[in-house]
Amino acid sequence: MSIEKNEEFRPKIVAFCCNWCSYAGADLAGSSRLTYPADVKIIRVPCSCRVNPMFILRAFEKGADGVIMCGCHPGDCHYSTGNYYARRRMTLLFSMLDFIGVENGRTRVEWVSAAEGVKFSATMNEFVEKIYSLGKNVRLEDLRCRS
Amino acid sequence: MQKLIDRIRELLADGTVARVLGWRTGDLPYNPEPAYFECEEELQDFVYNGFCGANLSKYMIEASRLEGKTLVCLKPCDTYSFNQLLKEHRVDREKAYIIGVGCKGKLDIEKIKKQGIKGIESISGAEIEEAAESLTIQTIYGEKTCAYKDAMLERCHVCKGKEHQIYDELIGDSSDTTDADRFAQVRRIEAMSPQEKFAFFQNELSKCIRCNACRNVCPACSCRKCVFDSTKFDSSQKANADSFEEKMFHIIRAFHVAGRCTDCGECSRVCPQGIPLHLFNRKFIKDINELYGEYQAGEDITADTPLTHFTFGDAEPSIVGERG
């Protein structure tokens, strides 16, 4: 597995998962005994729309190397339209982060339903792989938060 | 300007308006400041010239709470901001008497100083009456001249047009001073590598002293309570402690006005450190235009705003990486 590739660098990855689809998807991945790297720390949010742009910046500040947001598929939002707003918001935020020089690969949005345990595990494996190749995030980090 | 002052005097005298929101002569020949005028005598200090770049629409938020009507002088680009505030129910149309003043491009004293013109005593050619081609500047080192175009504010090179979007009456002529591509610099930065982009913004933003002038002047930043004033928030009202705080402040500031920013350019104009803050706003405007259709905040008061509406077929966030 990808984790053994580099002994020194272990990425910290924050995954914002919506309560209704993606968090349940992660649960399904677990109960189906599918594996994904332990570097992914999941934060459960009521809806992908709850993810304030500040959350993403804060995660980077506290030393995250990559941030992924997962929500219900467009059209399947528990609150009908939350993820549509989140989609526009995140597109603009990620574009801005790219604009100031934070590599685009460090941010990602993926739609994962409660039935997609396989997709959840595959996405996380792929994302962690990507962050390994990008290395440590040094562009948006608060030095005071470094441990 | 005389016509404008006469009309203001008339409206103030017959009680149509209780006060006037305009510009007062500053202590230097090039820094008129926004001011209220409540009586005839005070109007002696009233001035309107090429240095009156300040957008007065934000002052109308407070003026909407005052007794009686306020006469406000708005340039064509300021009317977009007023419209946007109207859309957000931040100003009261009934409390405003808008005089659309003519504008032929506003001047940036920093650009004049950059040309080596120092020790300025007086400037002629900045009056609005006739479109001056050049400025004649009396300095302690003698007379200097400078082309009007070379001294214009950045935002006037990408002028939004000479039409006032909202007004009660118009006084003076305007002209469209566009002579540059609005998104040229944004495109130039987009084409850079992540390292170069980062170095560019690190260089610019490290100059930030967190004076909050950009926030205070912004007509779109009109919350009564601001996240950056919260004492629970670790970057409130203090200098940036590190490069993260610099970037966070500016990303969040720009994000808060995304979709509402009319690109009036006040943030860049007031920045004491000369940071090109409009680049952040323009990046959002460019993305919105490309992904969600052309949108100019403050143009159509009934239009759907980009961040509070959506379509089922919106682009996925992965587009950021795909378009390169």
Boltz contact constraints between the chains, C-beta under 6 A:
constraints:
  - contact:
      token1: [A, 53]
      token2: [B, 255]
      max_distance: 6.0
  - contact:
      token1: [A, 57]
      token2: [B, 248]
      max_distance: 6.0
  - contact:
      token1: [A, 61]
      token2: [B, 244]
      max_distance: 6.0
  - contact:
      token1: [A, 84]
      token2: [B, 310]
      max_distance: 6.0
  - contact:
      token1: [A, 87]
      token2: [B, 314]
      max_distance: 6.0
  - contact:
      token1: [A, 88]
      token2: [B, 310]
      max_distance: 6.0
  - contact:
      token1: [A, 90]
      token2: [B, 317]
      max_distance: 6.0
  - contact:
      token1: [A, 91]
      token2: [B, 317]
      max_distance: 6.0
  - contact:
      token1: [A, 92]
      token2: [B, 258]
      max_distance: 6.0
  - contact:
      token1: [A, 92]
      token2: [B, 284]
      max_distance: 6.0
  - contact:
      token1: [A, 92]
      token2: [B, 287]
      max_distance: 6.0
  - contact:
      token1: [A, 94]
      token2: [B, 317]
      max_distance: 6.0
  - contact:
      token1: [A, 94]
      token2: [B, 320]
      max_distance: 6.0
  - contact:
      token1: [A, 95]
      token2: [B, 287]
      max_distance: 6.0
  - contact:
      token1: [A, 95]
      token2: [B, 320]
      max_distance: 6.0
  - contact:
      token1: [A, 98]
      token2: [B, 320]
      max_distance: 6.0
  - contact:
      token1: [A, 99]
      token2: [B, 283]
      max_distance: 6.0
  - contact:
      token1: [A, 100]
      token2: [B, 201]
      max_distance: 6.0
  - contact:
      token1: [A, 101]
      token2: [B, 194]
      max_distance: 6.0
  - contact:
      token1: [A, 101]
      token2: [B, 197]
      max_distance: 6.0
  - contact:
      token1: [A, 101]
      token2: [B, 198]
      max_distance: 6.0
  - contact:
      token1: [A, 103]
      token2: [B, 194]
      max_distance: 6.0
  - contact:
      token1: [A, 104]
      token2: [B, 320]
      max_distance: 6.0
  - contact:
      token1: [A, 104]
      token2: [B, 321]
      max_distance: 6.0
  - contact:
      token1: [A, 109]
      token2: [B, 317]
      max_distance: 6.0
  - contact:
      token1: [A, 139]
      token2: [B, 198]
      max_distance: 6.0
  - contact:
      token1: [A, 142]
      token2: [B, 244]
      max_distance: 6.0
  - contact:
      token1: [A, 143]
      token2: [B, 242]
      max_distance: 6.0
